[in-house]
Amino acid sequence: PTTRDSRVPEKPNAMAQVDEVNLLERLEALLVEDPKVGYRKLHEKLKTEEDFKELSLKKVQAALQKLRSSDFASRGLLLYSASDDGTLREWSHSGELLRSFAGVEGVQCVQVTDDYIIGGDSSGLMRIWSRPSGEIYKDVKVAT
């Protein structure tokens, strides 16, 4: 008979079990209630909810960072996320990927206006896209 290796977990990774879209939506709701709350308090609150009982503090930190580096558009509640892979993404409120925009290096922040989507990357480049068309409007070097 074979014996089970005690180092191998029986259940799938708890972090993988948490639906990221649900987590981001719940974090957003908690931040509306208390915008200055820290990630440890958020983690404590979430752990009392059935969907997030297995949630790690590290997962809350990562989701909170993602949420804080995104911006909801004022019309249509679209979510824009910045990514280390150099991509800025536009999402529906339900979590459907709508469009992707190529950056130069790791996109670290995003801001959205009625006319433009602005992403800042780790090289000090600010790329501006036309929001309606998705085309690059211009690049601005903001740091050397």
N, C-alpha and C positions, 0 to 999 in steps of 0.2 A: 504494500500500500504506500501511496505517496503522502507525504506530510505537507501541509500548507506552510509556506514561508511567512513568518509573522511580520516581516517588513512590508508585505504587500497588503494594502488595505482591501477589505472585503467590499466596501461600498465605493461607488465612483467618487471622485473628488468633489467635496461639498461646494467648492467654489464654482465648479462647472454646473452644479445643480441649480444655482440661483440664476434666474432669468435676468439678464443685464438690463433689458428694457424696463421690466417691472421695477428693478432696483433703482434705476435712474428716475423713473416717475415717482416712486415713493420718496426718494431723497429730495426731489424737487418740492414735493408737497410738505415735507418736514422743514425744509429751508424757508418756505413761505411763512410757516408758523413762527419760526425763530431763525432769521437770517444769519445770526452770529453764532449759532450753535457749532460746537466743535465736532470732529469726527468720532471721538470716543463716546460722547453723549448720543450721537446719531446711532452708533453701533449698539449701545445699550437699548435704545428705543426699538430699533429694528429686531433685535434678538427676542423681544417679547411677542413678535408677530409670527404666526404659523409659517408663512412663506420664507421667513428669513432666520429661522432658529439656528441653522447650521452656518450662518454667514460669518466669515472671518473679519477681523478688524482690518486686515490688509486689503480685502475686497472692498470694504467701505471706503478706505482711503483712496484706492484706485478709481472707484466710481465717482467719488466726490471730486477728485482732481479732474476727471473727464467732464463732469457736469460744470465745474467752475471754469473750464477752458472752452466752454461752448456758449452759444448765445441763441435764445429763442427769437425768431423773427416776430415782429409785431402783428403780422397778418398771416393767418394760416397755421400758426404754432408749429413752424418747422424747426428742427433741431440741426445745428451745424456743429460738427465735431472736428477737432484738430488731432492729427496723429503723428507719431514718431516716424511712420513710413513715408512722410512727405505728402500725404493726401489729406485734403479737407473734404468732408462728406456732408451732404444734405440729406436729412432723414424726415420722414413724416412723423407726426406725434405718436403714431402707432408702432414706429420702429422700422418702417420700410425704407430701404435705401433708395433715394430718388436720383441723386447725381453725385459724381465724384469730381474733384478738382485737383490737378497735379500741382504740388508745390516744388520747391527746389531741394530743401533738406527737411529735417523734421519740423513739421508745422507745430508751433507751440501755442498759438492763440488765434482766435477768430472773432471778428466783429461783423455784424450785419446791419446794413441800413436798407432803406426802401430800394435803393438803386445799386448798391455794391455789396460784395462779400470780400472782406479784407482778412488775409491770413498773414501772420508773422512767423518766420522760421528761424531756426537756430543759427543761420549764417548772418542774420541782421537784415534780411530781405523782407520787405512787405510787398506781397503780391495782391493786386486788386483785380477782382473779376466783376464783370457786369452781372448783376443778379438776374435780370430777365433772360439774357442769352447764354450765360455761363462762360463766355469768352474772356480771355485775359484782357483787362483794360490797360494796366500798366504795372511795372515793377518799380519799387522805390527802395533804394539802399538806405537804411536808417541807422546802421552801425558799421564800423569798420573792424 
